[in-house]
Amino acid sequence: MLRSLTGYFSNDLAIDLGTANTLIYMRGKGIVLDEPSVVAIHNDAPTNKKSILAVGVEAKKMLGRTPGSIQAIRPMKDGVIADFTVTEQMLKQFIKRVNPSRFFAASPRIVICVPCGSTQVERRAIKDSALAAGARRVELIEEPMAAAIGAGLPVEEPTGSMVVDVGGGTTEVGIISLGGVVYSNSVRVGGDKFDEAIINYIRRNYGMLIGETTAEDIKKNIGSAFPGAEVREMEVKGRNLAEGIPRAFTVSSNEILEALTEPLNQIVSAVKIALEQTPPELGADIADKGMVLTGGGALLKDIDRLLAEETGLPVFVAEEPLTCVVRGSGKALDKMDKIGTIFTNVP
């Protein structure tokens, strides 16, 4: 009785705690928060006391632009917690934003996505962070499962579904059947590695230094995964390493394609390994239905075409790939008391 009463008064949440963005889904309301996973910390030099200055969009604006007393950091790296204390504070701020304290309000139950390649220690850290941020109960769900549910795939049926979730820090490849993950693999390649590859290419070929935000803009505007008929160009500003002076220069989509070749090959390789490891009956289902791409990386131009050419299978980009994982977690949240197989256990 008491449990049902607290459930009635609490706003249960599903959280996609991503390397690049954190999204929160609230039961009955849908997606209520979509903010960058960035925290700005103010360091008071005389007392050496650190305080949270901003989180999310406000903190992202400060990346690469902070004075010595302020530090803008991303506490998640490769899909896992790099800084436990800062992640906990970030979660607290986000939960407080979507779930303001009310009289009678109970602590929420929370479902959080974890990369399938994360260790038990990393999963425990994520669970502890959510509990410290005020959760009553925490369940973890693997990203490929959440992405498949969010993309509307028939995960509970005896048929094979393949999902490739290209996130900010990791790419998750999963084969799902009968409400469970048959095969999963996580490679630490994603949107961040794309940005890094662009920064390194421009430094090597132009002798120019650009920041992460500029690299992300290049990727979004002229980045592609497959050679196209049209060559697009973009003017970029950066610092000339030889002169030490800011300069403007122009890059083309073909150059960015060349820069992205290595990380893209790692994703293709992970997909091919997954197909090799798939049981034959499920492989036949995937040959018919193909694979679904989710995550922010699925928005890279022609990445579906690249995977289709490399595997010979039909490849589809999910509707609203950026929110697929959190929507899937939200659906899992609604079935929290009915099904336990889709959640992952942490001792």
C-alpha positions, 0 to 999 in steps of 0.5 A: 500500500505504502509503495503504491502511494509513493509511486503515485506521488513520485515522478519516475524518470528515465535518463540517457546519461550520454557522453555528449548529451543527457536526456530525461524522460518523465512518465506521463510527460515525455522528454522533459530535458535535453542538455549537453553533459557539461559542467562549469566549475568555479574554483575559489583560489584563496579557499580552494573551494569548488562550486558548480557555476552552470550545467548543460547549455550554459556550461557548454557555451563556456567550453574552451572560453574559460578564465583560469578560475573557471573550468568547463568539463565533461564528466562522462567519457566514452559512455562511462563516468570519468569524474564521479563527484561532478557527475553526481552534482550534474545529475542532481541539478538536472533532476531538480530542474525537471522534478522540483521539490513539492510537498508530499513528493516522493523520490523518483524511481529512475531507469538509466542507460549504460553502454553494453561494454561497461564493467560492473564497477562502472555500472555501480558508479552510475547507479550510486550517482543516481542514488546519491542524486535522490533516486528511490530505486535505480534500474539499469538498461543496456543501450542497444536494448533501449535503442531497439525499444525506442526505434519500435523494433519487436524486441519481445518477439522470437525474431532477430532485430539488429540495432547500431547506436552511434553515440558521443563516446561509444558505438553499441551494436546489439542483436536482440530477440525474445526480450534479451540481448543475444549479442552485444558489443561496444566500441569506444568510437563515436561523435567525439572520435569524429571531432578528434579526427577532424581536429588532427586532420586540420592540424596535420594538413593545414597547420591550424589548430581548431577547438572541439566546438568548431570541429563539431560544426564542420562535422554537422555542416559538411561531414559525410561517410560516403563520397557524394556527387556534390562537394561542399565547402566551409570557411573555418577560423582557427589558430595558425600554429607556425605564426600563432595568429588566428586565420580563416581557411576553407575545407571541403567535404571530401577532406572531412570524409578522408579525416573520418575514414579511420573511426568510420572503419572501426564502426564498420568492423564492429558491425561485421564482427556482430554479423559473424557472431550472430546465430544463423536463424537470427542472421536470416531475420536480419538479412530480411529486415536489415539493421536500424541506426540510432544515436546522434552519429546516425545523423552523419550524412550517408552513414547508412549508405556506407554500412549498406555498401559494406554489409550488403544489408538494408540499413535504416535510420530510426525516426528521431535517432537522437532521442531513441535511447531515452524514449526506449528507456521511458517505455521500459520505465512504464513496464518496470514492474511487469518485466525484469528481463530487459534490465541488467543486474548490478551486484 
